[in-house]
Amino acid sequence: MANTERGGGGNFGDAKQSDPVGHARLLPWTRDDGRPCYLMSASGDGYVSRLADRMESVQLDTGAEVLRCAGSLITDQRTTSRQLRFVATRLSECLTDVLRIAESRGARLPQGTVER
């Protein structure tokens, strides 16, 4: 894949360091080595941006579903320690995704915007 939506070669992971205008978007996935991926985009409405938007939506929906299921397991006295470890691992994965999404979206807020 290219590191810009306008074309060009390269690696998503290197986009943030070479972004001349500060429009690098943190993507909702990581590289194979675990490092973050960034996208250089002038418009934010290209194919990879739309793919990232859909991926964020899926990750948020998955997190909500895992949270719902976790609540049921936690309150069930018959839940085993193995099941609790499994759900804790899934919750940790979902929280990691949600924090990455929050960081990405926060970085894209206009300068001077304060949300409470």
C-alpha positions as CSV (number, residue, x, y, z in Angstrom):
1,M,0.0,0.0,0.0
2,A,1.0,3.6,-0.5
3,N,1.6,6.0,2.3
4,T,-0.6,8.7,0.7
5,E,-4.0,8.8,-0.7
6,R,-2.7,10.9,-3.6
7,G,-0.4,8.0,-4.6
8,G,3.3,7.6,-4.0
9,G,5.2,4.7,-2.5
10,G,6.3,4.0,0.9
11,N,5.3,2.6,4.2
12,F,2.4,3.7,6.4
13,G,4.6,3.6,9.4
14,D,7.0,6.2,8.1
15,A,4.3,8.7,7.1
16,K,4.2,10.7,10.4
17,Q,7.9,11.6,10.2
18,S,7.7,12.8,6.6
19,D,4.4,14.7,6.9
20,P,5.2,18.2,5.7
21,V,1.8,19.7,6.6
22,G,0.8,17.8,9.7
23,H,-2.1,15.7,8.2
24,A,-0.9,12.3,9.4
25,R,-3.8,10.1,10.6
26,L,-3.1,7.4,13.2
27,L,-4.8,4.3,11.6
28,P,-6.8,1.8,13.7
29,W,-4.3,-1.0,13.1
30,T,-0.6,-1.6,13.6
31,R,2.3,-2.8,11.5
32,D,3.4,-6.4,11.8
33,D,6.1,-5.3,14.3
34,G,3.4,-3.6,16.5
35,R,4.4,0.0,15.6
36,P,1.6,2.4,14.7
37,C,0.6,3.1,11.2
38,Y,-0.1,6.6,9.8
39,L,-1.7,7.8,6.7
40,M,-0.8,11.0,4.9
41,S,-3.9,12.6,3.4
42,A,-4.8,16.0,2.2
43,S,-8.5,15.4,2.1
44,G,-9.3,12.6,4.6
45,D,-11.9,11.1,2.3
46,G,-9.8,8.7,0.2
47,Y,-10.1,5.0,0.1
48,V,-7.8,4.2,3.0
49,S,-9.5,6.9,5.2
50,R,-12.9,5.4,4.5
51,L,-11.5,1.9,5.2
52,A,-10.1,3.2,8.5
53,D,-13.4,4.8,9.4
54,R,-15.2,1.5,8.8
55,M,-12.5,-0.4,10.8
56,E,-13.0,2.0,13.7
57,S,-16.7,1.5,13.6
58,V,-16.3,-2.3,13.7
59,Q,-13.8,-2.0,16.6
60,L,-16.2,0.1,18.6
61,D,-19.1,-2.2,17.9
62,T,-17.0,-5.2,18.9
63,G,-15.9,-3.5,22.1
64,A,-19.5,-2.8,23.0
65,E,-20.5,-6.4,22.4
66,V,-17.5,-7.8,24.4
67,L,-18.4,-5.4,27.2
68,R,-22.0,-6.7,27.2
69,C,-20.8,-10.3,27.2
70,A,-18.2,-9.6,29.9
71,G,-20.9,-8.2,32.2
72,S,-22.9,-11.5,32.0
73,L,-19.8,-13.6,32.7
74,I,-18.7,-11.5,35.6
75,T,-22.0,-11.8,37.4
76,D,-22.4,-15.5,36.7
77,Q,-21.2,-17.5,39.7
78,R,-20.5,-20.5,37.5
79,T,-17.9,-18.6,35.4
80,T,-14.5,-20.3,35.6
81,S,-11.2,-18.6,36.1
82,R,-10.2,-19.6,32.5
83,Q,-13.4,-17.9,31.1
84,L,-12.6,-14.8,33.2
85,R,-9.0,-14.7,31.9
86,F,-10.4,-15.0,28.3
87,V,-12.8,-12.2,28.7
88,A,-10.2,-10.0,30.4
89,T,-7.9,-10.5,27.5
90,R,-10.7,-9.6,25.0
91,L,-11.5,-6.5,27.1
92,S,-7.9,-5.5,27.1
93,E,-7.7,-5.8,23.3
94,C,-10.9,-3.8,22.9
95,L,-9.6,-1.1,25.2
96,T,-6.4,-0.8,23.2
97,D,-8.5,-0.3,20.1
98,V,-10.7,2.3,21.7
99,L,-7.7,4.2,23.1
100,R,-6.1,4.2,19.6
101,I,-9.3,5.5,18.1
102,A,-9.6,8.3,20.7
103,E,-6.0,9.3,20.1
104,S,-6.5,9.4,16.3
105,R,-9.7,11.4,16.5
106,G,-8.3,13.7,19.1
107,A,-5.3,14.5,16.9
108,R,-7.7,15.4,14.1
109,L,-9.7,17.9,16.0
110,P,-9.1,21.5,14.8
111,Q,-6.4,23.3,16.9
112,G,-8.0,25.2,19.8
113,T,-11.0,22.9,20.0
114,V,-11.7,21.9,23.6
115,E,-14.2,19.1,24.1
116,R,-15.6,18.2,27.6
